[in-house]
């Protein structure tokens, strides 16, 4: 199964699937929250490189992680956001809370960390 979560130092990267709907949003919520409980995470980056569709459940999972990480002074960002997903983020007001990064790679060589599967 494709890796969904990757931890590098204090950064949690979530590789968002092709469709971010109710079902996948719940899996991301559960997995991300488990990692946030176990690791010293200060930043969450949602990588949308494979994402073609996102509904309100996706907005909810991002906002929920934003609220959680803000409690420890952290931040949330998004990378590789296509026009369709960016439009949804803009219309929902999500861009007031998160930063959209232009180009970030999934793998960052030379940094400490590990990967987690989708159902860990």
Secondary structure, DSSP 8 states (H G I E B T S, - for coil): --EEEEEETTEEEEE--SEESHHHHHHHHHHHHHHHHHS---EEEEE-TT--EE-HHHHHHHHHHHHHHHTTT-EEEEES--HHHHHHHHHHTGGGTSEEES---S--TT--EEEEETT-
